[in-house]
Amino acid sequence: MLVTMGIAVIVLTTAVPSISSSIRDNRLVNELNKVMADIYLARSEAAKRDTRVIMCRSNTTTATVPTCSGNTRIWTTGYIIFADDGNYSNNTYDAGTDTLLRISRPVPDGVELRTSWSMNWNLEFNPDGSTNEAGAVAIMSICDNRGRPDGRQIQVAPHGIPKMHSRNISTCYPE
């Protein structure tokens, strides 16, 4: 009986950390896939509607009328995607003239979504599918407390096509 219990303890001590790591990996991959799908949605809607589409950080995703919120690169509170049908100069959602396309809720606990400065607190797609990021590559990093070795990253080139990077990304804090 002691031998059986000893084997059970050894199996559990090796299996539990592995299961925990798999769960955390799945959270990052799920978030990565969600953000990628939203980027593709924003890009395709810009082309379809022949207007600029903006993906912006929001800390009011549960409000009746969500808004773009703040000038921070941490998007953990969620984001909105809208067709900027009205005033092209303000880069914010106006419920009277713009079309809200999607609301993304906050990321799961323990996961952080950060963007590069080149995104100017939002990701804008022109009607031709290109970004409005002054020729820079927009970067979104998705990490948890394990950091860069287990993080995921999305890079959106100026032509608007996103590319995923998994594990051993350059940084969890893109510049």
PASEBA-1860 file (N, C-alpha, C; in nm, 3 decimals):
! residues 175
1> MLVTMGIA> 0.082/-0.119/0.000/0.000/0.000/0.000/0.087/0.127/0.000 ~ 0.197/0.124/0.076/0.287/0.239/0.077/0.352/0.260/-0.059 ~ 0.385/0.153/-0.127/0.444/0.164/-0.261/0.343/0.229/-0.356 ~ 0.216/0.186/-0.348/0.112/0.242/-0.434/0.092/0.390/-0.405 ~ 0.091/0.426/-0.277/0.076/0.567/-0.241/0.196/0.648/-0.287 ~ 0.314/0.590/-0.276/0.435/0.658/-0.321/0.432/0.684/-0.470 ~ 0.389/0.585/-0.548/0.377/0.602/-0.693/0.272/0.709/-0.725 ~ 0.160/0.707/-0.652/0.054/0.807/-0.675/0.106/0.948/-0.648
9> VIVLTTAV> 0.184/0.964/-0.541/0.240/1.095/-0.508/0.335/1.142/-0.618 ~ 0.419/1.054/-0.667/0.513/1.089/-0.773/0.437/1.130/-0.900 ~ 0.336/1.053/-0.937/0.258/1.084/-1.056/0.188/1.219/-1.041 ~ 0.128/1.242/-0.926/0.057/1.368/-0.904/0.151/1.488/-0.903 ~ 0.268/1.475/-0.844/0.360/1.589/-0.839/0.416/1.623/-0.976 ~ 0.419/1.528/-1.066/0.466/1.560/-1.201/0.351/1.600/-1.293 ~ 0.231/1.549/-1.271/0.118/1.576/-1.361/0.051/1.710/-1.332 ~ 0.037/1.748/-1.207/-0.036/1.870/-1.173/0.029/1.995/-1.232
17> PSISSSIR> 0.160/2.015/-1.219/0.220/2.133/-1.284/0.202/2.132/-1.436 ~ 0.207/2.016/-1.496/0.189/2.006/-1.639/0.048/2.045/-1.680 ~ -0.050/2.003/-1.605/-0.189/2.038/-1.634/-0.209/2.188/-1.615 ~ -0.154/2.244/-1.510/-0.165/2.387/-1.484/-0.103/2.467/-1.597 ~ 0.012/2.425/-1.644/0.079/2.492/-1.755/-0.004/2.483/-1.883 ~ -0.066/2.369/-1.906/-0.151/2.352/-2.025/-0.271/2.444/-2.020 ~ -0.331/2.458/-1.903/-0.445/2.548/-1.889/-0.404/2.692/-1.918 ~ -0.290/2.732/-1.865/-0.242/2.869/-1.890/-0.207/2.890/-2.037
25> DNRLVNEL> -0.146/2.789/-2.100/-0.117/2.796/-2.243/-0.245/2.811/-2.324 ~ -0.348/2.737/-2.287/-0.476/2.745/-2.358/-0.539/2.882/-2.345 ~ -0.527/2.945/-2.228/-0.580/3.081/-2.212/-0.511/3.178/-2.307 ~ -0.379/3.167/-2.317/-0.305/3.256/-2.407/-0.342/3.230/-2.553 ~ -0.351/3.103/-2.591/-0.385/3.070/-2.729/-0.527/3.114/-2.762 ~ -0.621/3.095/-2.671/-0.758/3.140/-2.694/-0.764/3.291/-2.714 ~ -0.691/3.364/-2.632/-0.689/3.510/-2.645/-0.623/3.551/-2.776 ~ -0.514/3.485/-2.811/-0.445/3.513/-2.937/-0.539/3.491/-3.055
33> NKVMADIY> -0.610/3.379/-3.056/-0.702/3.350/-3.166/-0.817/3.450/-3.173 ~ -0.867/3.491/-3.057/-0.975/3.589/-3.053/-0.930/3.724/-3.111 ~ -0.813/3.769/-3.069/-0.762/3.898/-3.117/-0.732/3.890/-3.267 ~ -0.673/3.779/-3.312/-0.646/3.762/-3.456/-0.776/3.768/-3.536 ~ -0.879/3.698/-3.490/-1.008/3.700/-3.560/-1.065/3.842/-3.564 ~ -1.049/3.916/-3.456/-1.099/4.054/-3.453/-1.020/4.145/-3.546 ~ -0.891/4.124/-3.557/-0.811/4.203/-3.650/-0.855/4.175/-3.794 ~ -0.874/4.047/-3.826/-0.922/4.012/-3.960/-1.061/4.071/-3.985
41> LARSEAAK> -1.147/4.070/-3.885/-1.280/4.129/-3.899/-1.268/4.278/-3.930 ~ -1.187/4.350/-3.853/-1.171/4.494/-3.873/-1.118/4.524/-4.014 ~ -1.020/4.449/-4.056/-0.961/4.472/-4.189/-1.062/4.444/-4.300 ~ -1.134/4.333/-4.289/-1.230/4.299/-4.395/-1.349/4.395/-4.396 ~ -1.392/4.441/-4.279/-1.502/4.537/-4.274/-1.461/4.671/-4.334 ~ -1.336/4.711/-4.317/-1.289/4.835/-4.378/-1.300/4.826/-4.530 ~ -1.258/4.714/-4.586/-1.266/4.696/-4.731/-1.411/4.684/-4.777 ~ -1.491/4.608/-4.705/-1.630/4.586/-4.743/-1.711/4.715/-4.739
49> RDTRVIMC> -1.691/4.795/-4.633/-1.768/4.917/-4.615/-1.707/5.038/-4.684 ~ -1.585/5.022/-4.734/-1.512/5.131/-4.799/-1.500/5.253/-4.707 ~ -1.466/5.223/-4.582/-1.447/5.328/-4.483/-1.343/5.281/-4.382 ~ -1.294/5.370/-4.302/-1.196/5.336/-4.201/-1.263/5.260/-4.086 ~ -1.197/5.155/-4.039/-1.245/5.078/-3.925/-1.138/5.084/-3.816 ~ -1.183/5.108/-3.695/-1.091/5.128/-3.583/-1.117/5.024/-3.474 ~ -1.007/4.971/-3.423/-1.008/4.881/-3.308/-0.940/4.959/-3.197 ~ -1.013/4.991/-3.089/-0.954/5.075/-2.984/-0.979/5.018/-2.846
57> RSNTTTAT> -0.889/5.046/-2.757/-0.898/5.003/-2.617/-1.021/5.066/-2.554 ~ -1.087/4.990/-2.467/-1.204/5.042/-2.398/-1.212/4.983/-2.258 ~ -1.242/5.069/-2.161/-1.269/5.017/-2.028/-1.417/5.030/-1.996 ~ -1.499/5.051/-2.101/-1.644/5.062/-2.085/-1.716/4.959/-2.173 ~ -1.660/4.840/-2.186/-1.719/4.740/-2.276/-1.855/4.690/-2.229 ~ -1.888/4.708/-2.103/-2.018/4.663/-2.053/-2.122/4.775/-2.053 ~ -2.083/4.895/-2.090/-2.175/5.009/-2.094/-2.271/4.996/-2.213 ~ -2.383/5.063/-2.205/-2.479/5.064/-2.315/-2.414/5.119/-2.441
65> VPTCSGNT> -2.338/5.226/-2.426/-2.263/5.283/-2.537/-2.116/5.283/-2.497 ~ -2.041/5.180/-2.540/-1.898/5.176/-2.504/-1.820/5.285/-2.576 ~ -1.706/5.319/-2.521/-1.623/5.424/-2.580/-1.477/5.378/-2.587 ~ -1.400/5.447/-2.670/-1.255/5.429/-2.668/-1.208/5.497/-2.541 ~ -1.116/5.433/-2.469/-1.080/5.484/-2.337/-0.931/5.496/-2.319 ~ -0.888/5.616/-2.301/-0.755/5.641/-2.253/-0.641/5.625/-2.350 ~ -0.526/5.665/-2.302/-0.405/5.664/-2.383/-0.302/5.570/-2.320 ~ -0.343/5.449/-2.298/-0.253/5.351/-2.241/-0.236/5.235/-2.338
73> RIWTTGYI> -0.127/5.166/-2.328/-0.100/5.053/-2.415/-0.150/4.922/-2.356 ~ -0.209/4.924/-2.239/-0.260/4.802/-2.176/-0.408/4.787/-2.213 ~ -0.439/4.683/-2.288/-0.575/4.661/-2.339/-0.646/4.549/-2.262 ~ -0.606/4.521/-2.142/-0.660/4.412/-2.063/-0.810/4.430/-2.035 ~ -0.858/4.554/-2.034/-0.999/4.581/-2.004/-1.091/4.556/-2.122 ~ -1.038/4.525/-2.238/-1.119/4.498/-2.356/-1.102/4.606/-2.462 ~ -1.174/4.589/-2.573/-1.167/4.684/-2.683/-1.295/4.677/-2.765 ~ -1.313/4.779/-2.848/-1.427/4.781/-2.939/-1.375/4.796/-3.082
81> IFADDGNY> -1.457/4.753/-3.176/-1.426/4.769/-3.318/-1.545/4.840/-3.380 ~ -1.518/4.949/-3.453/-1.627/5.024/-3.514/-1.586/5.079/-3.650 ~ -1.686/5.097/-3.736/-1.666/5.163/-3.865/-1.680/5.312/-3.841 ~ -1.576/5.387/-3.873/-1.574/5.531/-3.850/-1.645/5.600/-3.965 ~ -1.776/5.596/-3.961/-1.857/5.650/-4.071/-1.871/5.802/-4.065 ~ -1.836/5.859/-3.953/-1.860/6.002/-3.936/-1.734/6.085/-3.940 ~ -1.690/6.131/-3.823/-1.580/6.225/-3.809/-1.446/6.152/-3.809 ~ -1.372/6.159/-3.916/-1.244/6.090/-3.927/-1.135/6.148/-3.838
89> SNNTYDAG> -1.156/6.263/-3.780/-1.047/6.327/-3.707/-1.042/6.291/-3.560 ~ -1.148/6.231/-3.503/-1.145/6.212/-3.358/-1.107/6.072/-3.312 ~ -1.107/5.972/-3.401/-1.065/5.834/-3.367/-1.141/5.776/-3.249 ~ -1.262/5.822/-3.223/-1.342/5.768/-3.115/-1.479/5.726/-3.167 ~ -1.540/5.635/-3.096/-1.671/5.585/-3.137/-1.780/5.686/-3.105 ~ -1.857/5.723/-3.207/-1.971/5.813/-3.191/-2.096/5.734/-3.228 ~ -2.177/5.700/-3.129/-2.294/5.615/-3.152/-2.391/5.676/-3.252 ~ -2.388/5.806/-3.271/-2.479/5.872/-3.364/-2.442/5.853/-3.510
97> TDTLLRIS> -2.312/5.841/-3.539/-2.270/5.833/-3.679/-2.190/5.708/-3.713 ~ -2.128/5.645/-3.615/-2.043/5.529/-3.641/-2.120/5.399/-3.622 ~ -2.067/5.291/-3.678/-2.130/5.160/-3.666/-2.045/5.070/-3.577 ~ -2.099/5.030/-3.463/-2.029/4.940/-3.372/-2.033/4.800/-3.429 ~ -1.916/4.740/-3.450/-1.906/4.608/-3.512/-1.885/4.496/-3.411 ~ -1.807/4.522/-3.308/-1.780/4.417/-3.210/-1.733/4.479/-3.079 ~ -1.770/4.413/-2.970/-1.722/4.449/-2.837/-1.645/4.329/-2.784 ~ -1.521/4.350/-2.746/-1.441/4.244/-2.687/-1.431/4.268/-2.537
105> RPVPDGVE> -1.471/4.171/-2.462/-1.470/4.180/-2.316/-1.326/4.174/-2.264 ~ -1.308/4.203/-2.134/-1.174/4.195/-2.076/-1.111/4.057/-2.091 ~ -0.979/4.054/-2.093/-0.908/3.927/-2.104/-0.920/3.852/-1.972 ~ -0.899/3.720/-1.972/-0.909/3.642/-1.847/-0.808/3.689/-1.743 ~ -0.842/3.664/-1.617/-0.750/3.699/-1.508/-0.614/3.635/-1.531 ~ -0.510/3.711/-1.504/-0.375/3.659/-1.518/-0.316/3.677/-1.657 ~ -0.396/3.723/-1.752/-0.350/3.745/-1.889/-0.345/3.895/-1.913 ~ -0.243/3.940/-1.984/-0.230/4.082/-2.013/-0.210/4.102/-2.163
113> LRTSWSMN> -0.281/4.199/-2.220/-0.271/4.236/-2.361/-0.214/4.376/-2.368 ~ -0.095/4.388/-2.429/-0.029/4.518/-2.441/0.001/4.547/-2.587 ~ 0.003/4.675/-2.622/0.029/4.715/-2.760/0.152/4.804/-2.768 ~ 0.202/4.819/-2.889/0.318/4.906/-2.912/0.272/5.051/-2.924 ~ 0.367/5.143/-2.907/0.337/5.286/-2.918/0.291/5.321/-3.059 ~ 0.336/5.246/-3.158/0.300/5.280/-3.297/0.150/5.268/-3.321 ~ 0.081/5.192/-3.237/-0.063/5.178/-3.256/-0.140/5.303/-3.215 ~ -0.075/5.397/-3.148/-0.139/5.523/-3.113/-0.270/5.498/-3.036
121> WNLEFNPD> -0.271/5.398/-2.951/-0.384/5.359/-2.867/-0.501/5.299/-2.944 ~ -0.483/5.276/-3.073/-0.585/5.208/-3.150/-0.520/5.149/-3.275 ~ -0.593/5.062/-3.342/-0.546/5.004/-3.467/-0.647/5.042/-3.573 ~ -0.602/5.122/-3.670/-0.692/5.173/-3.773/-0.664/5.104/-3.906 ~ -0.772/5.061/-3.972/-0.760/5.002/-4.105/-0.826/5.094/-4.206 ~ -0.754/5.122/-4.312/-0.805/5.203/-4.423/-0.890/5.114/-4.515 ~ -0.970/5.175/-4.603/-1.053/5.096/-4.694/-0.976/4.998/-4.783 ~ -0.848/5.024/-4.807/-0.769/4.931/-4.889/-0.707/4.818/-4.805
129> GSTNEAGA> -0.737/4.813/-4.676/-0.687/4.707/-4.588/-0.556/4.740/-4.519 ~ -0.492/4.849/-4.558/-0.367/4.887/-4.493/-0.396/4.953/-4.358 ~ -0.292/4.963/-4.276/-0.309/5.029/-4.146/-0.276/5.176/-4.159 ~ -0.317/5.250/-4.062/-0.291/5.393/-4.058/-0.191/5.420/-3.946 ~ -0.084/5.343/-3.945/0.013/5.347/-3.835/0.146/5.410/-3.876 ~ 0.145/5.499/-3.970/0.264/5.574/-4.014/0.378/5.482/-4.056 ~ 0.346/5.373/-4.121/0.449/5.283/-4.174/0.512/5.190/-4.073 ~ 0.471/5.196/-3.948/0.529/5.111/-3.844/0.451/4.981/-3.832
137> VAIMSICD> 0.517/4.879/-3.781/0.451/4.753/-3.751/0.382/4.766/-3.615 ~ 0.251/4.740/-3.613/0.176/4.743/-3.487/0.195/4.609/-3.418 ~ 0.225/4.612/-3.290/0.252/4.488/-3.215/0.157/4.477/-3.096 ~ 0.101/4.357/-3.080/0.020/4.325/-2.963/0.081/4.203/-2.897 ~ 0.115/4.214/-2.770/0.171/4.101/-2.695/0.069/4.050/-2.595 ~ 0.057/3.919/-2.587/-0.036/3.854/-2.496/0.048/3.765/-2.405 ~ 0.053/3.801/-2.277/0.140/3.730/-2.182/0.068/3.706/-2.050 ~ 0.123/3.614/-1.973/0.081/3.595/-1.835/0.205/3.611/-1.747
145> NRGRPDGR> 0.197/3.572/-1.622/0.310/3.596/-1.531/0.434/3.512/-1.564 ~ 0.424/3.418/-1.657/0.542/3.342/-1.699/0.630/3.423/-1.793 ~ 0.576/3.531/-1.849/0.655/3.624/-1.929/0.680/3.584/-2.072 ~ 0.784/3.642/-2.127/0.818/3.633/-2.267/0.834/3.491/-2.321 ~ 0.897/3.398/-2.248/0.916/3.264/-2.305/0.785/3.192/-2.342 ~ 0.677/3.221/-2.271/0.549/3.157/-2.299/0.449/3.251/-2.364 ~ 0.487/3.375/-2.387/0.396/3.474/-2.444/0.366/3.451/-2.591 ~ 0.268/3.525/-2.639/0.227/3.522/-2.779/0.228/3.665/-2.830
153> QIQVAPHG> 0.243/3.681/-2.960/0.250/3.815/-3.016/0.186/3.820/-3.153 ~ 0.122/3.932/-3.183/0.066/3.958/-3.314/0.135/4.083/-3.368 ~ 0.184/4.073/-3.490/0.245/4.189/-3.557/0.164/4.219/-3.681 ~ 0.116/4.344/-3.691/0.038/4.386/-3.806/0.125/4.482/-3.887 ~ 0.163/4.437/-4.006/0.248/4.517/-4.094/0.166/4.632/-4.155 ~ 0.232/4.733/-4.209/0.159/4.845/-4.268/0.059/4.805/-4.378 ~ 0.083/4.694/-4.446/-0.013/4.650/-4.548/-0.137/4.587/-4.485 ~ -0.137/4.569/-4.353/-0.255/4.527/-4.280/-0.268/4.379/-4.250
161> IPKMHSRN> -0.177/4.298/-4.297/-0.187/4.154/-4.274/-0.119/4.119/-4.141 ~ -0.194/4.059/-4.048/-0.135/4.023/-3.918/-0.059/3.891/-3.925 ~ 0.042/3.880/-3.840/0.122/3.758/-3.832/0.135/3.721/-3.684 ~ 0.111/3.591/-3.653/0.120/3.542/-3.516/0.260/3.491/-3.485 ~ 0.301/3.511/-3.362/0.427/3.456/-3.313/0.396/3.389/-3.179 ~ 0.438/3.265/-3.165/0.412/3.190/-3.042/0.543/3.152/-2.976 ~ 0.547/3.171/-2.846/0.659/3.133/-2.760/0.790/3.204/-2.800 ~ 0.865/3.237/-2.700/0.992/3.307/-2.717/0.977/3.432/-2.801
169> ISTCYPE> 0.872/3.511/-2.772/0.851/3.636/-2.843/0.956/3.736/-2.801 ~ 0.966/3.846/-2.874/1.071/3.943/-2.845/1.048/4.014/-2.710 ~ 0.921/4.042/-2.675/0.894/4.110/-2.550/0.745/4.105/-2.517 ~ 0.714/4.113/-2.389/0.576/4.126/-2.345/0.537/4.274/-2.337 ~ 0.635/4.364/-2.352/0.614/4.507/-2.342/0.663/4.574/-2.470 ~ 0.586/4.562/-2.579/0.632/4.617/-2.707/0.651/4.768/-2.703 ~ 0.751/4.813/-2.774/0.780/4.958/-2.781/0.709/5.021/-2.897
END
